[in-house]
Amino acid sequence: MNQILLAGITIIVGVAGCLAYFWLSNLLLDRVFPPRGDNAAHNLRRSGRIRPWLFLAPAILFLGIYLVYPVFASLWLAFSRGGEFVGLDNFVWLAGDPKFRESLLNNLLWLVFVPTMATFIGLIAAQLTDAVKWGAIAKSLIFMPMAISFVGAAVIWKFIYEFRAEELAQIGLLNAIVTSLSFAPKAWLTLPVWNTFFLMIIMVWMQAGFAMVLLSAALRGIPDETVEAAILDGASPWQVFWRIQVPQIRGTILVVWTTITIMVLKIFDIVFAITNGQWGTQVLANMMYDWSFRAGDFNRGATIAIVIMIAVLPIMVWNIRNASRERD
């Protein structure tokens, strides 16, 4: 109850603080450059140039404190040890660490499987749900996992993969199905390579709804005349979809694919909550957490963080450019 009360007070104070800031800053600006008198036109131009920065200032301040400063601090930590500059020593260590190679391989598997499958399933779902009467209900059900946090989804799926000794009742859905078919239960999350795919399925389940919503909007934006012309020319529904509709929404598909790719590069919650990187499922973000907060070695943790940032930045820039082209 105290936590709920504290959260409510925080929201009220935060909203009131924002309103007070914008009201007082605009009042001060109008006092400095009054929109009246002989210089009214000049003052209005000056205040018009300054006013947008009043709205941007809080965001810029917080971005500087919580984004820009940590980047430079991480760079220093990655190139130092014990407060002294050591050049590339931390990166040399990282390149030779077997857990890093395992993490890199797993991240590559995530990058290939998750964005491709989530985008593909989202595309098929977008087309099928638009073609049936109860499509809105289907879309709601497919999109619902997006409302669940990564940790929440991990807990749900952990029960699905749960394993108990053969003589005990299986509470895991997957093992309950397996034993009902007279097969022995398995510890799914300890099976090398397969366990990584079991974890990836969780993110596909969550992101397919995101892909479906964006791709459904793109499909609806295709002119009806194009589809009708293809049908009149004798194209089958399959050909209309793959040869007419999909090529016209290629830009949106790329934006969806790269957006999911950026999320995958930073994947942490699912792995941390289910396997904690054990049994060959380690990923870069989880390895960074282990070194920083479990081993207490922030230099090596920052080194891994820089590697993740270098991997994310080009894809993020490309994604922003594609999104800008789609908007234009």
Secondary structure, 3 states (H helix, E strand, C coil): CHHHHHHHHHHHHHHHHHHHHHHHHHHHHHHHCCCCCCCHHHHHHHHHHHHHHHHHHHHHHHHHHHHHHHHHHHHHHHCEECCEECCCHHHHHHHHCHHHHHHHHHHHHHHHHHHHHHHHHHHHHHHHHCCCCCHHHHHHHHHHHHHCCHHHHHHHHHHHCCCCCCCCCCCCHHHHHHHHCCCCCCCHHHCCCHHHHHHHHHHHHHHHHHHHHHHHHHHHCCCHHHHHHHHHCCCCHHHHHHHHHHHHCHHHHHHHHHHHHHHHHCCCHHHHHHCCCCCCCCCHHHHHHHHHHHCCCHHHHHHHHHHHHHHHHHHHHHHHHHHHHHHC
